[in-house]
Amino acid sequence: QGKVESASFFTFHPKISRSKSTNPYYAQPITSRLLNAKKEHDDNLKKAREKRQFVTEHFDSKTGQKLYRPHISRGPKTNRGDKNTPVYDKLHHDTYFKSKKEQLAINAQKDFEKIKNSKPSLDRSKKLLEIGLKKKCESVFKLLDPDGCGTINKSHINLTYLSSEALDAISPILLDIEKKNLTLNVVTFTRILSK
């Protein structure tokens, strides 16, 4: 009386069956999956602890800067050979070291003489500045020379490619070219601009 005789009475018929997954993770039994997950979790925790320990040992907690750790107790870089020979004898009575010291002293004296006899570095700086200025003047002249013939005059000049700062800088020369009807080449243009 309260029992339903057939399942066709219900409109929803669920199909409950185990899905066959292709993922190899699910092919393992549940116990091995749980153990693997626990192991992975423990490994991640261990890495995080090691990283935190490294940071606390090597970095300042307040500023975040790396802590200075001096290197001490370093061993000798060279093999002394006979370990029973005292260091003083090895350094001061060995002919190799004597000749080496004499050579170093001679080289130091030569370097001192070179520095003493060389001109001040100010002359080199001036020379480098002059070379840079000459290159800039030549590049400005190339912009002014419309056909690349090597000369400019009041009827044969191109001002379209120059910036306003460059025009302000060379405006006295341009006025001289116009007033005196001058024809300038690269050398004279550079010499006038350098003054």
KESE-381824 format. One record per residue: x, y, z of N, C-alpha, C, O in turn. Coordinates in steps of 0.2 Angstrom, whole numbers, padded with zeros to 4 digits, always signed. Example, Ala and Ser with C-alpha at 12.3 -4.5 7.8 and 13.67 -1.06 7.14 Angstrom:
2
+0066-0028+0039+0062-0022+0039+0066-0016+0039+0071-0017+0042
+0064-0011+0035+0068-0005+0036+0064+0000+0039+0067+0006+0040
This chain:
195
+0004-0006+0000+0000+0000+0000+0004+0006+0000+0003+0011-0004
+0009+0007+0004+0013+0013+0003+0019+0012-0001+0024+0016-0002
+0020+0006-0004+0026+0004-0008+0025+0005-0015+0019+0004-0018
+0030+0007-0018+0029+0008-0025+0032+0002-0029+0037+0000-0027
+0028+0000-0033+0030-0007-0036+0036-0006-0042+0040-0011-0042
+0036-0001-0045+0041+0000-0050+0044+0006-0050+0042+0011-0047
+0050+0007-0052+0054+0013-0052+0052+0017-0058+0055+0023-0058
+0048+0015-0062+0046+0020-0068+0041+0025-0066+0040+0030-0070
+0039+0025-0060+0035+0030-0057+0039+0037-0056+0036+0042-0057
+0045+0036-0054+0049+0042-0053+0052+0045-0060+0053+0041-0065
+0052+0052-0060+0054+0055-0067+0062+0055-0067+0065+0056-0072
+0065+0055-0061+0072+0056-0061+0075+0049-0059+0073+0046-0054
+0080+0046-0064+0083+0040-0063+0090+0041-0063+0093+0041-0068
+0093+0042-0057+0101+0043-0056+0104+0036-0058+0102+0031-0057
+0110+0037-0062+0114+0032-0064+0120+0032-0059+0125+0037-0061
+0121+0029-0054+0127+0029-0050+0131+0023-0052+0130+0017-0051
+0137+0025-0054+0142+0021-0056+0149+0024-0055+0149+0030-0055
+0154+0020-0054+0160+0023-0053+0163+0025-0060+0163+0021-0065
+0165+0031-0060+0168+0033-0067+0175+0031-0068+0179+0030-0063
+0177+0029-0074+0183+0027-0075+0188+0032-0077+0187+0035-0083
+0191+0035-0073+0196+0041-0074+0202+0038-0077+0205+0033-0076
+0205+0043-0082+0211+0041-0085+0217+0044-0081+0223+0043-0082
+0216+0048-0076+0221+0051-0071+0224+0046-0067+0221+0042-0063
+0231+0045-0068+0234+0040-0064+0234+0041-0056+0235+0036-0052
+0233+0047-0054+0232+0049-0047+0226+0045-0044+0227+0042-0039
+0221+0044-0048+0215+0041-0045+0215+0033-0046+0211+0030-0043
+0220+0031-0050+0221+0024-0051+0224+0021-0044+0224+0015-0043
+0228+0025-0040+0231+0023-0034+0225+0022-0029+0220+0025-0029
+0227+0017-0024+0222+0016-0019+0222+0023-0014+0227+0027-0014
+0216+0024-0011+0215+0030-0007+0221+0030-0001+0223+0036+0000
+0223+0025+0001+0228+0025+0007+0235+0028+0004+0238+0032+0007
+0237+0026-0002+0243+0028-0004+0242+0036-0007+0247+0039-0006
+0237+0038-0009+0235+0045-0011+0236+0049-0005+0239+0054-0005
+0233+0047+0001+0233+0051+0007+0241+0051+0010+0243+0056+0012
+0244+0046+0009+0251+0046+0012+0256+0050+0007+0260+0054+0010
+0254+0050+0001+0258+0054-0004+0257+0062-0002+0261+0066-0002
+0250+0063-0001+0248+0070+0000+0251+0072+0007+0254+0078+0007
+0252+0068+0012+0255+0070+0018+0262+0071+0017+0265+0076+0020
+0265+0067+0013+0273+0068+0012+0274+0074+0008+0279+0078+0010
+0270+0076+0003+0271+0082+0000+0270+0088+0004+0273+0093+0004
+0265+0088+0009+0264+0093+0013+0269+0094+0018+0272+0100+0019
+0272+0088+0021+0278+0089+0025+0284+0092+0021+0288+0096+0024
+0285+0090+0015+0291+0092+0011+0290+0100+0010+0295+0104+0011
+0284+0102+0009+0283+0109+0008+0284+0113+0014+0287+0119+0014
+0282+0110+0020+0283+0114+0026+0291+0114+0028+0293+0119+0030
+0294+0109+0027+0301+0108+0028+0305+0114+0024+0309+0117+0026
+0303+0114+0017+0306+0120+0013+0305+0127+0016+0309+0131+0016
+0298+0128+0018+0297+0134+0020+0301+0136+0027+0303+0141+0028
+0301+0131+0031+0305+0132+0037+0313+0133+0036+0316+0138+0039
+0315+0130+0031+0322+0131+0029+0323+0138+0026+0328+0141+0027
+0319+0140+0022+0319+0147+0019+0319+0152+0024+0322+0157+0024
+0314+0151+0029+0313+0156+0034+0319+0156+0039+0322+0162+0041
+0322+0150+0040+0328+0150+0044+0334+0153+0040+0338+0157+0043
+0335+0152+0034+0340+0156+0030+0339+0163+0030+0344+0167+0031
+0333+0166+0029+0332+0173+0029+0333+0176+0036+0336+0181+0037
+0332+0172+0042+0333+0175+0048+0340+0175+0050+0343+0179+0054
+0344+0170+0047+0351+0170+0048+0355+0175+0044+0360+0177+0047
+0353+0176+0038+0357+0180+0034+0354+0187+0032+0358+0191+0029
+0349+0189+0035+0346+0196+0034+0343+0199+0040+0341+0195+0045
+0344+0205+0041+0342+0209+0047+0334+0209+0047+0331+0211+0042
+0331+0208+0052+0324+0208+0053+0321+0215+0052+0315+0215+0050
+0324+0220+0055+0322+0226+0055+0322+0230+0048+0318+0233+0045
+0329+0230+0045+0330+0234+0039+0329+0229+0033+0328+0232+0027
+0330+0223+0033+0330+0219+0027+0336+0218+0024+0337+0215+0018
+0342+0221+0026+0348+0221+0023+0352+0215+0025+0351+0212+0030
+0356+0213+0020+0360+0206+0021+0365+0208+0026+0368+0213+0026
+0366+0203+0031+0370+0204+0036+0377+0202+0034+0379+0198+0030
+0382+0206+0037+0389+0205+0035+0392+0199+0039+0392+0199+0045
+0395+0195+0036+0398+0189+0039+0405+0189+0036+0407+0187+0031
+0410+0191+0041+0417+0191+0038+0420+0184+0038+0418+0179+0041
+0424+0183+0033+0427+0177+0032+0434+0176+0036+0438+0180+0035
+0434+0172+0040+0440+0171+0045+0442+0164+0044+0439+0159+0042
+0448+0163+0047+0452+0157+0047+0452+0153+0040+0451+0147+0039
+0454+0157+0035+0455+0154+0029+0462+0151+0028+0467+0153+0032
+0462+0146+0025+0469+0142+0024+0473+0145+0019+0471+0150+0016
+0479+0143+0019+0484+0146+0014+0482+0145+0007+0479+0139+0005
+0483+0150+0003+0481+0149-0004+0487+0145-0008+0485+0142-0013
+0493+0145-0006+0498+0142-0010+0501+0136-0006+0500+0136+0001
+0504+0131-0009+0506+0125-0006+0514+0127-0004+0518+0129-0008
+0515+0127+0003+0522+0129+0005+0527+0123+0004+0533+0124+0005
+0525+0118+0001+0530+0112+0000+0532+0109+0006+0528+0105+0009
+0538+0110+0009+0540+0107+0015+0537+0111+0021+0538+0117+0022
+0533+0107+0025+0529+0111+0030+0534+0112+0036+0532+0116+0040
+0540+0109+0036+0544+0111+0042+0548+0117+0041+0551+0119+0046
+0548+0120+0035+0552+0126+0034+0548+0132+0037+0542+0133+0035
+0551+0136+0041+0548+0142+0044+0546+0147+0038+0549+0147+0033
+0541+0150+0039+0538+0155+0034+0544+0160+0033+0544+0163+0027
+0547+0163+0038+0552+0168+0037+0557+0166+0032+0559+0170+0028
+0560+0160+0033+0565+0157+0028+0562+0156+0021+0566+0158+0017
+0556+0154+0021+0553+0153+0014+0552+0160+0011+0553+0160+0005
+0551+0165+0014+0549+0172+0011+0556+0176+0010+0556+0179+0005
+0560+0176+0015+0566+0181+0015+0572+0178+0012+0577+0182+0011
+0573+0171+0012+0579+0168+0010+0579+0165+0003+0584+0162+0001
+0573+0164+0001+0572+0161-0006+0574+0166-0011+0572+0171-0011
+0578+0164-0016+0581+0168-0021+0575+0170-0026+0575+0176-0029
+0570+0166-0027+0565+0167-0031+0561+0174-0029+0560+0178-0032
+0560+0174-0022+0556+0179-0019+0560+0186-0019+0558+0191-0020
+0567+0185-0018+0571+0191-0018+0571+0194-0025+0570+0200-0026
+0572+0190-0031+0572+0193-0037+0565+0196-0039+0564+0201-0042
+0560+0192-0037+0553+0195-0038+0552+0202-0034+0549+0206-0037
+0554+0202-0028+0554+0209-0025+0558+0214-0028+0555+0220-0029
+0564+0212-0030+0568+0217-0034+0564+0220-0040+0564+0226-0042
+0561+0215-0044+0558+0217-0050+0552+0221-0049+0550+0226-0052
+0548+0219-0043+0542+0223-0041+0544+0231-0039+0541+0235-0041
+0550+0231-0036+0552+0238-0034+0554+0242-0040+0553+0248-0041
+0558+0239-0045+0560+0242-0051+0553+0244-0055+0553+0250-0058
+0548+0240-0056+0542+0242-0059+0539+0247-0056+0536+0252-0059
+0538+0247-0049+0535+0253-0045+0539+0259-0047+0536+0265-0047
+0546+0259-0047+0549+0265-0048+0548+0268-0055+0547+0274-0056
+0547+0263-0060+0546+0265-0067+0539+0268-0068+0538+0274-0071
+0534+0265-0064+0527+0268-0064+0527+0275-0061+0524+0280-0063
+0531+0276-0056+0531+0282-0052+0534+0288-0057+0532+0293-0057
+0540+0286-0061+0543+0290-0066+0538+0292-0071+0538+0298-0073
+0534+0287-0074+0529+0289-0079+0524+0294-0076+0522+0299-0080
+0522+0293-0070+0517+0297-0068+0520+0304-0066+0516+0309-0068
+0526+0304-0064+0529+0311-0063+0530+0315-0069+0530+0321-0069
+0532+0311-0074+0534+0315-0081+0528+0316-0085+0529+0320-0090
+0522+0313-0084+0516+0314-0088+0513+0320-0087+0514+0323-0082
+0510+0323-0092+0506+0329-0092+0500+0328-0087+0498+0322-0087
+0497+0333-0084+0491+0333-0080+0486+0330-0084+0485+0331-0090
+0481+0327-0081+0475+0324-0084+0471+0329-0087+0466+0328-0091
+0472+0336-0085+0467+0341-0087+0468+0342-0095+0464+0344-0098
+0475+0341-0097+0476+0342-0104+0472+0337-0108+0469+0338-0113
+0472+0331-0106+0468+0325-0109+0461+0327-0109+0458+0325-0114
+0458+0329-0104+0451+0331-0103+0450+0336-0108+0444+0336-0112
+0454+0341-0109+0453+0347-0114+0453+0344-0121+0449+0346-0125
+0457+0339-0122+0458+0336-0129+0452+0332-0130+0449+0333-0136
+0449+0329-0126+0443+0325-0127+0437+0329-0128+0433+0328-0132
+0437+0335-0124+0431+0340-0125+0432+0343-0132+0426+0344-0135
+0438+0344-0134+0438+0347-0141+0436+0342-0146+0433+0344-0151
+0438+0336-0145+0436+0331-0150+0428+0330-0150+0425+0330-0156
+0425+0330-0145+0418+0330-0144+0415+0336-0147+0410+0335-0151
+0417+0342-0146+0415+0348-0149+0415+0348-0157+0411+0350-0160
+0421+0346-0159+0422+0345-0166+0417+0341-0170+0415+0342-0175
+0416+0335-0166+0411+0330-0169+0404+0333-0170+0400+0332-0174
+0402+0337-0164+0396+0340-0164+0395+0345-0170+0390+0346-0173
+0400+0349-0170+0400+0354-0176+0400+0351-0182+0396+0354-0187
+0403+0346-0184+0403+0342-0190+0396+0340-0191+0393+0340-0197
+0393+0337-0186+0386+0334-0187+0381+0340-0189+0376+0339-0193
+0382+0346-0185+0377+0352-0187+0379+0354-0194+0374+0356-0197
+0385+0354-0196+0387+0356-0203+0383+0352-0208+0381+0354-0213
+0383+0345-0207+0380+0340-0211+0373+0342-0212+0370+0341-0217
+0370+0344-0206+0363+0345-0207+0361+0352-0211+0356+0352-0214
+0366+0356-0210+0365+0363-0214+0367+0362-0221+0364+0366-0225
+0371+0358-0223+0373+0357-0230+0368+0352-0234+0367+0346-0233
+0364+0355-0238+0358+0352-0241+0360+0346-0246+0357+0341-0246
+0365+0347-0250+0367+0342-0255+0373+0338-0253+0376+0334-0257
+0377+0340-0248+0383+0337-0246+0389+0339-0250+0394+0335-0250
+0389+0345-0253+0394+0347-0257+0400+0349-0252+0406+0350-0255
+0399+0351-0246+0405+0353-0242+0405+0360-0240+0410+0362-0237
+0401+0364-0243+0400+0371-0242+0393+0374-0241+0389+0371-0243
+0393+0379-0237+0386+0382-0236+0387+0390-0237+0392+0393-0235
+0382+0393-0239+0382+0400-0240+0375+0403-0239+0370+0398-0237
+0373+0409-0240+0366+0411-0238+0361+0409-0243+0355+0408-0241
+0363+0407-0249+0358+0404-0254+0358+0396-0254+0354+0393-0256
+0363+0394-0250+0364+0386-0251+0365+0383-0244+0370+0381-0241
+0359+0384-0240+0359+0381-0233+0352+0378-0231+0347+0381-0234
+0352+0373-0227+0346+0370-0225+0345+0370-0218+0349+0367-0214
+0340+0374-0215+0338+0375-0208+0333+0370-0206+0331+0371-0200
+0330+0366-0210+0324+0363-0208+0325+0357-0202+0321+0356-0198
+0331+0354-0202+0332+0349-0198+0335+0351-0191+0336+0346-0187
+0336+0357-0190+0340+0359-0184+0334+0361-0179+0329+0363-0180
+0336+0359-0172+0332+0361-0167+0332+0368-0165+0336+0372-0168
+0327+0370-0161+0327+0378-0159+0333+0379-0155+0336+0385-0156
+0336+0375-0151+0342+0376-0147+0348+0377-0151+0352+0381-0150
+0348+0372-0156+0354+0373-0161+0354+0379-0165+0359+0382-0166
+0348+0381-0167+0347+0388-0171+0349+0394-0166+0353+0398-0169
+0347+0393-0160+0349+0399-0156+0357+0399-0155+0360+0405-0154
+0360+0393-0155+0367+0393-0153+0371+0396-0160+0376+0399-0159
+0369+0394-0166+0373+0396-0172+0370+0402-0175+0372+0404-0180
+0365+0405-0172+0362+0411-0175+0367+0417-0177+0366+0420-0182
+0372+0418-0172+0377+0423-0174+0381+0422-0181+0383+0426-0185
+0383+0415-0181+0386+0413-0188+0382+0414-0194+0384+0416-0199
+0375+0412-0193+0371+0413-0198+0370+0420-0200+0369+0422-0206
+0370+0424-0196+0369+0432-0197+0375+0434-0201+0375+0438-0205
+0381+0432-0199+0387+0434-0202+0387+0431-0209+0390+0435-0214
+0385+0425-0210+0385+0422-0217+0380+0426-0222+0382+0428-0227
+0375+0429-0219+0370+0433-0223+0373+0440-0224+0372+0442-0230
+0375+0443-0219+0378+0450-0220+0384+0450-0224+0384+0455-0228
+0389+0446-0223+0395+0447-0226+0395+0442-0233+0400+0442-0236
+0390+0439-0234+0389+0434-0240+0395+0429-0240+0399+0428-0245
+0396+0426-0234+0402+0421-0233+0400+0414-0236+0394+0412-0236
+0405+0410-0238+0404+0403-0240+0409+0400-0235+0415+0401-0235
+0406+0395-0231+0410+0391-0226+0410+0384-0228+0406+0381-0230
+0416+0381-0226+0417+0374-0227+0417+0371-0219+0416+0375-0215
+0418+0365-0219+0417+0361-0212+0423+0364-0207+0421+0365-0201
+0429+0365-0210+0434+0367-0206+0433+0374-0203+0434+0375-0197
+0431+0379-0207+0430+0386-0205+0424+0386-0200+0424+0390-0195
+0419+0382-0202+0413+0382-0198+0414+0380-0191+0412+0383-0186
+0418+0374-0190+0420+0371-0184+0425+0376-0180+0424+0377-0174
+0429+0380-0184+0434+0384-0180+0430+0390-0177+0431+0393-0172
+0425+0393-0181+0421+0398-0179+0417+0396-0173+0416+0400-0168
+0414+0390-0173+0409+0388-0168+0413+0387-0161+0411+0387-0156
+0420+0385-0162+0424+0383-0156+0426+0389-0152+0428+0388-0147
+0426+0395-0156+0428+0401-0152+0423+0403-0147+0425+0408-0143
